[in-house]
């Protein structure tokens, strides 16, 4: 997978966000995901962006829980856990970049993400079958 394509899609997600004054949160319009429920349009939930990216690029969503004694350098440390997309060896983490602002780029190599202390080791990840789009 071309890193530039992944970066472009993350930029598109950011550019398409709209703010709902009444509810006080950002959401993606139906042009991003016409089949998304109103809840899944909420940009502030890491799973939602990860799922959009994993589905588009035939990847999967992984995540982990974060305890108080875990390193606070982990993406999602203040949220108590985090979900992100994996696409062919790339961690694609729109939420960690745009919302948590814990990353300089929304796309990191798997090795770099773990080595930099931004993500737990793969052995700590959980994958939900409903968020795995690698199968045909």
C-alpha positions in Angstrom: 0.0 0.0 0.0 1.2 3.4 -0.9 1.7 5.7 2.1 0.7 8.7 0.1 -2.8 7.3 -0.6 -3.2 6.6 3.2 -2.2 10.2 4.0 -4.5 11.6 1.4 -7.4 9.7 2.8 -6.7 11.0 6.3 -6.5 14.5 4.9 -9.9 13.9 3.3 -11.4 12.8 6.5 -10.2 15.9 8.2 -11.3 18.3 5.4 -14.8 16.8 5.4 -15.5 17.1 9.1 -18.4 19.3 10.0 -19.2 20.8 13.5 -22.7 20.3 14.9 -23.3 23.4 17.0 -26.4 21.9 18.7 -24.7 18.7 19.9 -21.2 20.1 20.3 -19.2 17.6 18.3 -17.6 17.0 14.9 -19.1 14.5 12.5 -18.6 13.2 9.0 -21.3 13.9 6.5 -23.1 11.1 4.5 -20.7 11.7 1.6 -17.9 10.0 3.7 -20.0 6.9 4.6 -23.6 6.8 3.3 -24.3 3.6 5.2 -23.0 4.9 8.6 -25.3 5.4 11.5 -25.5 8.8 13.2 -23.3 7.4 16.0 -20.7 6.1 13.5 -20.4 9.6 12.0 -19.1 11.0 15.3 -15.4 11.9 14.6 -14.3 11.9 18.3 -14.5 8.1 18.7 -11.3 6.4 17.6 -13.0 3.3 16.4 -15.1 5.1 13.8 -12.2 6.6 11.9 -10.2 3.4 12.1 -13.1 1.4 10.7 -13.6 3.8 7.8 -9.9 3.5 6.9 -9.7 -0.2 7.4 -12.7 -0.8 5.3 -11.6 1.4 2.4 -8.1 -0.1 2.2 -9.0 -3.7 3.2 -7.2 -3.7 6.5 -8.4 -4.3 10.0 -9.0 -2.5 13.3 -6.9 -3.4 16.3 -7.1 -1.9 19.8 -6.0 -2.1 23.4 -7.0 -1.0 26.9 -4.8 1.4 28.7 -4.3 1.1 32.5 -3.1 3.9 34.8 0.3 2.2 35.1 0.8 2.0 31.3 3.1 4.5 29.7 1.3 7.8 29.1 3.1 8.1 25.8 0.6 5.6 24.3 -1.9 7.1 21.9 -5.2 7.2 23.7 -3.7 7.2 27.2 -6.2 9.8 28.4 -9.1 7.9 26.8 -8.4 4.6 28.6 -7.9 2.7 25.4 -7.5 3.1 21.7 -8.4 1.6 18.3 -6.6 2.2 15.1 -6.4 0.8 11.5 -3.7 -1.5 10.2 -3.2 -1.6 6.4 -0.4 -3.8 5.0 2.2 -3.0 7.7 1.1 0.6 8.2 -0.6 1.9 11.4 -3.2 4.4 10.1 -4.4 6.4 13.0 -6.5 9.4 12.0 -7.9 9.9 15.5 -4.5 9.7 17.2 -3.2 12.4 14.8 -6.3 14.7 14.5 -8.1 14.3 17.8 -5.5 13.1 20.4 -2.7 15.1 18.6 -0.3 12.4 19.9 1.2 11.9 16.4 3.1 14.0 13.9 1.6 11.9 11.1 -1.5 9.7 10.8 0.5 7.0 9.1 3.4 5.2 10.7 5.1 1.9 10.0 4.1 -0.8 12.4 7.7 -1.1 13.6 8.0 2.7 14.2 4.7 3.0 16.1 5.7 0.4 18.6 9.4 1.4 18.8 8.5 5.0 19.5 6.3 3.9 22.4 3.1 5.2 20.8 1.4 1.8 20.7 1.5 -1.3 22.8 3.1 -4.5 21.5 1.1 -6.5 19.0 0.6 -9.2 21.6 -1.6 -6.8 23.6 -3.9 -5.9 20.6 -7.4 -7.2 20.2 -9.0 -7.5 16.8 -12.8 -7.5 16.4 -13.9 -9.8 13.6 -16.5 -7.3 12.5 -13.7 -4.7 11.9 -11.5 -7.1 9.9 -11.8 -6.3 6.1 -8.9 -8.4 4.9 -11.1 -11.2 3.8 -12.7 -11.1 0.4 
